[in-house]
Amino acid sequence: MATFNKVNSFVEALSEKVHNLGSDTLTIALCAAANAPTASNTVLANLTQISYTNLSSRAVTTTSSAQTSGTYKLVLADLVLTASGSVGPFRYAVLYNDTAASDELIGWVDYGSDITLANGETFTLDFDGSAGAITIA
């Protein structure tokens, strides 16, 4: 499983009520190796995305958003992307808040090399169901 990298501004945006992770629509943006996201990016407009013409929905399903004993955990369902034609290449999957006014970024995963999907191929974004995609203690 690839490691999740937090965008620096996410902490401030969370503290200033930009995100309601339990009910907002979270979505994945895909970027090629030449257009890597950075921790200093803040909004979707900062990214150069690939074309999604031949790709299934990138909306992520929230499985649970809750705290226990002061530790918050956001659990996201795995997202299966399906190509209906050539898609890519992409290397980075960036999680952003599509409900927030400026589509604020949350974080990204680096898959280590470019990925291209041919017609009918799938790619699964595997979110950690045990530890959660995001844990705040």
C-alpha positions in Angstrom: 0.0 0.0 0.0 1.3 3.4 -1.0 1.9 6.0 1.8 -0.6 8.9 2.2 1.1 12.4 2.2 -0.8 15.3 3.9 -1.0 18.7 2.3 0.2 21.3 4.8 -2.8 23.6 4.5 -5.2 20.7 5.4 -4.6 21.2 9.1 -5.5 24.9 9.0 -8.5 24.3 6.7 -9.8 21.6 9.1 -9.4 23.9 12.0 -11.2 26.7 10.2 -14.3 24.6 9.3 -13.5 24.3 5.6 -13.9 20.5 5.8 -16.7 18.4 7.2 -15.0 15.1 6.4 -18.1 13.1 7.5 -20.5 14.6 5.0 -18.5 16.5 2.3 -17.9 15.0 -1.1 -14.3 13.8 -1.3 -12.9 13.1 -4.8 -9.7 11.9 -6.4 -7.6 14.0 -8.9 -5.0 12.2 -10.9 -1.6 13.8 -11.9 1.3 12.6 -14.1 4.8 12.4 -12.8 5.7 15.7 -14.5 3.0 17.4 -12.5 3.6 16.1 -8.9 1.6 17.6 -6.1 3.6 19.1 -3.2 2.8 19.7 0.5 2.6 23.4 -0.3 -0.3 23.0 -2.8 -3.6 24.2 -1.3 -6.4 23.9 -3.8 -7.3 21.8 -6.9 -6.4 24.7 -9.2 -2.8 24.3 -8.1 -2.6 20.9 -9.9 -2.3 19.9 -13.5 -4.6 16.9 -13.9 -4.9 14.2 -16.6 -7.9 13.9 -18.8 -10.8 12.0 -17.3 -12.7 11.5 -20.6 -12.5 7.7 -20.4 -12.6 7.2 -16.7 -15.3 6.2 -14.2 -16.4 8.3 -11.3 -13.6 9.5 -9.0 -15.9 10.3 -6.0 -14.9 8.5 -2.8 -17.3 6.9 -0.4 -16.9 7.6 3.3 -17.4 4.4 5.3 -17.2 6.1 8.7 -16.1 9.4 10.3 -16.0 9.2 14.1 -13.9 9.6 17.1 -13.2 7.2 20.0 -11.4 8.3 23.2 -10.3 11.5 21.5 -8.9 9.9 18.3 -10.7 10.7 15.1 -10.6 8.3 12.2 -11.9 8.8 8.6 -12.4 5.5 6.9 -12.9 5.5 3.1 -14.0 2.7 0.9 -11.6 1.5 -1.7 -12.2 3.2 -5.1 -12.1 1.2 -8.3 -11.4 3.3 -11.3 -12.4 1.8 -14.6 -11.2 2.9 -18.1 -13.5 3.0 -21.1 -10.6 3.9 -23.3 -7.0 4.9 -22.7 -6.4 6.8 -19.4 -3.2 8.3 -18.2 -0.4 8.2 -17.6 -0.8 9.2 -13.9 1.4 8.6 -10.9 -0.3 10.6 -8.2 -3.8 10.2 -6.7 -4.8 13.4 -4.8 -7.7 13.5 -2.4 -9.6 16.8 -2.3 -12.8 18.2 -0.9 -15.2 18.7 -3.8 -17.8 20.4 -1.5 -15.4 23.1 -0.3 -15.6 26.4 -2.2 -12.1 26.2 -3.6 -11.8 22.4 -3.8 -9.2 22.3 -1.0 -6.6 19.6 -1.1 -6.2 17.0 1.7 -3.3 14.8 0.6 -1.9 12.5 -2.0 -0.5 9.1 -2.7 2.6 8.5 -4.9 2.4 5.2 -6.8 6.1 5.4 -7.7 5.8 5.2 -11.4 3.4 6.2 -14.2 0.3 4.1 -14.6 -1.7 3.9 -17.9 -5.0 2.1 -18.1 -6.2 0.5 -21.4 -9.9 0.1 -22.3 -11.6 -2.1 -19.8 -8.7 -2.1 -17.2 -9.3 -1.1 -13.6 -7.1 0.5 -10.9 -8.0 0.2 -7.2 -7.1 3.0 -4.8 -6.7 1.0 -1.6 -7.6 3.1 1.5 -6.6 1.6 4.8 -9.8 0.3 6.4 -8.2 -0.4 9.8 -6.1 2.7 10.5 -8.3 4.9 8.3 -7.3 7.2 5.5 -6.9 10.0 8.1 -6.3 9.6 11.8 -6.1 12.5 14.2 -5.1 12.0 17.8 
